[in-house]
Amino acid sequence: MVITIILANANLHRTLVDQESSANILFKTAFDKLGLQEKELRAYPNSLFGLGDTPIQPLGYISLHTTFGKETRSRTLNIDYIVVNVSSAYTTLIGRTTLNQLTAVISTLHIWMKFPTPGGIATIKGDQKLVRRCYNKSLNLKGNPRGE
């Protein structure tokens, strides 16, 4: 599911909600567009597996305020993002640890995520057109020029 979040006071589109990932990932291109500096990163001693064919050495990690939802039906969490310098169709990846913090329920059938807020139950709807574009872009990143 692909959603929009507010990260470091900016709307960040193309956020992949990945229930199978244990990590929250911020891709370097989004990190740069947010105006963040590499000197703000803290060391991350481990390699990451699952983002490609080989282990990836992260640039580091950073804690950022992240808002899910809108207005009174929103929640803001301080999330640790592992920053990686790899090509991706997505700007960020939200993993199950954060989803558990939100106590989020995800329906892939309905393409929405729901979670409790002080103002009631928030519903974030995924963007199917954006999902398709990201999927096609990710195929192109793997060397498929036609995006099929």
Secondary structure as GFF3:
##gff-version 3
##sequence-region A 1 148
A	DSSP	beta_strand	2	7	.	.	.	ID=ss1
A	DSSP	beta_strand	10	17	.	.	.	ID=ss2
A	DSSP	beta_strand	25	27	.	.	.	ID=ss3
A	DSSP	alpha_helix	28	33	.	.	.	ID=ss4
A	DSSP	three_ten_helix	38	40	.	.	.	ID=ss5
A	DSSP	beta_strand	60	70	.	.	.	ID=ss6
A	DSSP	beta_strand	73	84	.	.	.	ID=ss7
A	DSSP	beta_strand	92	94	.	.	.	ID=ss8
A	DSSP	alpha_helix	96	102	.	.	.	ID=ss9
A	DSSP	beta_strand	105	107	.	.	.	ID=ss10
A	DSSP	beta_strand	112	117	.	.	.	ID=ss11
A	DSSP	beta_strand	120	125	.	.	.	ID=ss12
A	DSSP	alpha_helix	128	141	.	.	.	ID=ss13
###
